[in-house]
Amino acid sequence: MPTPRPEALLFDLDGTLVDTAPDLARATNALREHHGLPALPYAPIRAQVSNGGSALVTLALGLEKQAPGHDAARTFLLEAYGQSVAEESRVFPPLDRLLDAWAAREGRWGIVTNKPRAYAAPLVEALGLAPGVLLCADDLPVKKPDPAPLVEAARRLAASPAECWYIGDHLRDMQAARAAGMAAVAVGYGYIEEEDDYRRWPADLWFETAEALVAAVLEEEMAG
């Protein structure tokens, strides 16, 4: 059965709509430096960004979530990140063109993220984005993969879940979208661990590149 055309677009934030990894890598290596350790290469940090601050602490220091010192290290990392959330972060090209074209059509769109509002809202503002709804990790009692934030975002956009595409770069995004009754759209350009095959996620559509996603949403012919 063909996936219906979207009436509303909902995006995950980190690794899907915005390339935030450079700023989070800076904060991760600031934590390493604080502990007298050399900087990590960019690639392994990028792969962990969608897993959140605790995963970055584990990567940086080898401290699992329940280990002594983990919470203090996470606080340090997030404070370092919060000092400049948009120094190098950018909307993945050509998604900026998609958002402009979608707005010109008076299309509804929003962001549903597991990023805390203290970091997500300043980032969205700094990038000049104007989503119709922004739902963050601490806005509701639950977060993805629970479908409730997606359902609430659709409600605020005056759209039914069946009219929405939820676009993400993590398995939990697909789980949340499916449970919410939305089209689950997986992207392969995001922050995916090397051993994780995004084409095995329970999605309705899979796009390897941001260009392919834009072409599909805007019903363009792909070049070549």
Secondary structure, DSSP 4 states (H G I P E B T S, - for coil): -PPPPPSEEEE-TBTTTEE-HHHHHHHHHHHHHHTT-PPPPHHHHHHHGGG-HHHHHHHHH---TTSTTHHHHHHHHHHHHHT-TTSS-EEPTTHHHHHHHHHHTT-EEEEE-SS-HHHHHHHHHHTT---SEEE-TTTSS--TTSSHHHHHHHHHTT--GGGEEEEESSHHHHHHHHHHTSEEEEESSSS--TT--GGGSS-SEEESSHHHHHHHHTTPPPP-
